[in-house]
Amino acid sequence: MERRRIDDYEPGPVPSPRAVDKFGFVKQEQTGSPEGAIKSRMTLKEWSKSVSTLLINLYNFLFAVDINIFREERRVRKWRKMIGVGGSDWKHYVRRRPQVVKRRVRKGIPDCLRGLVWQLISGSRDLLLMNPGVYERHGPGQRSLYNVLKAYSVYDRDVGYVQGMGFLAGLLLLYMSEEDAFWLMVALLKGAVHAPMEGLYQVGLPLVQQYLFQFDHLVREHLPKLGEHFTKEMINPSMYASQWFITVFSYSFPFHLALRIWDVFLFEGVKIVFKVGLALLKYCHDDLVKLPFEKLIHALRNFPEHAMDPDTLLPMAYSIKVSRRLEELKHEYERKNEKSVQSVESNGKELQ
Amino acid sequence: MARPGNKIIQAKLVLLGDMGTGKTSLVLRFIKGQFYDHQEPTIGAAFFTQILSLTEATVKFDIWDTAGQERYHSLAPMYYRGAAAAVVVYDISSTDTFNRAKKWVQELHRQGNQNLVMALVGNKSDLNSHREVEAEEAEQFAQESGMFYMETSAKTAQNINELFYEIAKRLARISPPRSSGITLNHETPDKRRRFCCIG
């Protein structure tokens, strides 16, 4: 009976598929899709058949959505219980069941709780509570982003404002107020919970140099064939990975992926950046090893859409173990640096 | 694209200059013919390629567009090392950016690459009413520094293609067989050395 109704139905214009995702961003339209060209040449029978398939798919989809909504609600309830009112139970829960927290963060923090949880796991909530009124002193009050960055550059004159920070602050401001975002920046850069990140932005970008050194070694150890190919093509990580570290993937990566990375980054620290970087290379490994210099650089700066699906990429990233080696490579880098600091005579060769 | 017997030159080109002078906009105008009023800042560096065909040669540019903020200075050597051409950009409406350009030129000279094709570019020529740097002053500095000088506007596209054609022509004129950053088609691909070994 459904079929008959469809047969009687006059094929009208197909509504524009320009949908928005759950964050309100307009979804990218598929390029080169042949559907549009074929549609006009379909017979009525073919058309009605495809519509009924569509309806069945829609039904299945709605059913799946229903289950997903149910799961999502259950997940949010668990999280609320874990956090407590205004974050009151959080510390207690983390101390008692750290593995549970870790597992749940890795599955993604529910979007409605993300802002609060980020502040809890970065330690910025405590900073805010311990420093009442410090933030208001600085904000001259115009646009939020300007305010947060200005406030930070005044708070920490040694670091000041560095291009790249804006991407961090921008991401945070989507989930919290200016004051909260400011303190989260402070927590990250000054190291409230994890190692301080300010070295990413200090003169000489010392931490960027260290991370690139570590990443270069990890690539060679985890993906030796690709590492060799990079050597042959004269590719080093500064050509593609410096933004990954400087902005923690918030520059030129899909927003939904960046958020998932930030969930884990705030809880586990910078090692997730290494893991995701390695996972990206691993996922695209077989393509990358075939490419010559120009195409390789391009590929390393424009990963395909399917490589950046969080549900594929993140489990892969979690399975790559880097903690111990990162520590060792850090010491190696420091030893190497001590030596070169003694020998360099400010003749523009400080990067050797 | 390349005529038979026509030589192919592969050249690494680097853009240097203060932040907000329009380095990325210059490249995007050259490569895509586009201009954005609000171009976001470059973090680290960006990479582009473009091919220009001249009567005497076909030039394949590997373009490194660097971040302009002083803080990113320590990453720059990675990008200009082994370059065949360097474009130093300033904003004609800002003396500060011109002074910064001079510093970049000095730094490039210290690298001691005799064959480096260098261009001094005064961008934003559409802002003539706000001009702070006179063309004569820049022209003179360029001459003393062994560079050629051009005023451009990524916004109006003025002199953008001319700039890259001039660089291509100069590269074709010198194109020695074994200069770093330049590859001729008779060399084996493995001999391409765009960066000297790091670490």
Interface residues (C-beta under 8 A of the other chain):
Chain A: V162 Q163 G164 G166 F167 Y201 V203 G204 L205 V208 Q209 F213 D216 K232 M234 N236 S238 M239 S242 Q243 I246 T247 Y251 P292 F293 E294 I297 H298 R301 N347 G348 E350 L351 Q352
Chain B: M19 P41 T42 I43 G44 A45 A46 F47 T49 D62 A67 Q69 R71 Y72 S74 L75 P77 M78 E107 R110 Q111 P189 D190 R192 R193 R194 F195 I198 G199
